[in-house]
Amino acid sequence: MSTQNETSLSGFNEGDLQRLVEFAQLVTSAQDAMNDDIVNRLASTFSEGINMLDRLTRNEGLLHLLREMDRPENQAFLVCLSNAFTEVSRDLATTPPKGGGIGCLLKLLSDPGVQEGMRLFAMVASRMSDGLRELHRKGLGS
Amino acid sequence: MRILVVGGGTAGTIIGNNLARRLGPETRAGKVRLTMLSASDRHMYQPGLLYVAFGQMAPDQLYRDQASLLEPNIEFHVDPVKQFRLDKNQVVTEAGKTHEYDIMVIATGSRMVPNETPGLTEGAEFFYTEASAVKMYKALREFTGGRVVVAVGVPHKCPIAPVEVMFSLNDFFKARGIRDKVQLEYYYPIGRIHTIENVAKWAKPEFEKIGVKTETLFNIREVDAKNRILKSEEGTEVPYDMLIVIPQHRGMEVIERDNMGQGGWIPTDRYKLTMNGHDNVYVVGDTTNLPVSKTGSAAHFQAEVVAENIASIVKIGSPVRDYDGKVYCFIEAGHDKATYAMFNYLNPPELKPPSKPMHWFKLSYNQMYWTSVRGLL
């Protein structure tokens, strides 16, 4: 008849015990490698990280923005915006600056692409004004 | 509803943030207004002072800007209360402003009063303020050997501190290589070496192991700083080369001035945490006269109860929880080991053997404190 200890150990084989010993050695070596400064730094990072995560997850504006980012047309818009900045940056770096003056400004304004851009910004400004008015009406803007 | 939190320490900050989280929709809709009055624009992690006294933390690590710890829907003023007008539900501040409230939380804390014992300020080291902790560290660094006497005044903040100091002194002098030249002595005012019986039972043999001489029923009467002699109410005299005192504490002056509680401790319902006779005034942390430790942990557990109850009063018109007296204290036990004492009104603490992981848990908590006061932990 087996004793209670033998019964409780009967599920283990030598390999299991060896792995337990190895795990204990791993924990011991990690403990030996740690010191108070490491613990302080890790805890500080964790603490600040969790505070930041808490603020982000309770930021309604950010969550709304993330929901908007799920929409394909918004993702496409961001890609377009990014591409535009890349191309402009390249153009600026490779084109010499214009002479300046009223003449140059008029020439720039008569460019259909510039006019299209101004129209875009005017439309964005108009929509933003409506949105801000709505936010303040709901009491969320102050 | 106007909720006024007086005091920006551990309890006040946790209550403010907890209420701001629970009552977010109500504050945005203008149904609830949360206001906090504090004496300082900075928040100190007070348990860190012990580490400063032993050179293990720099003073600037103890502070954060109070405003940075508060939720944005809390109206914060650095303007301490000069007068409580409980009959009118008003307080008047040092700047002369009057704040009205429907519910008020008093969390003004406590202060050490070493000047009430003759000779103590001149003759002893403390660590309950930044300046005194830095001074104590410098004195310890320069100490070359002799009799180090630790004596305890009552009541005092953080009951575990005297025990921790002994272990820290033992470690400090060992690390400096002069432990054999130092005699450590511990003097406690009641008939055992700690107010909590199980802590006393645990600490006594631990002290013996590290060679600390103990004496009980020793109540500090005065210090003869010139001749370096500590005198007790019981008539004994103890010469010393270095004297470290856990000074007597009192509640804040404004509480005593307005006759709200003897010694500055406000009579408080032990379960509801309301001021006796004033159901719309809550008292938390060191400010209470409750028979629980004056520690950040007690303040924390009380703050959670009070915040939940105030939020419930706003939402359903009734409180929902009682405070059970819960306290959780880390105990640094030397040799990079620590243990803890957890207890409440019904259950005394049962101390576990000290371990290194508990010491790291305590070090981690020193950093996590800021997460705690933000109302997250």
Interface residues (C-beta under 8 A of the other chain):
Chain A: Q31 M34 D36 V39 N40 L42 A43 S44 F46 S47 E48 I50 N51 D54 G139 L140
Chain B: R28 A29 G30 Q56 D336 K356 P357 H359 W360 L363 S364 Y365 N366 Q367 M368 W370 T371 R374 L376
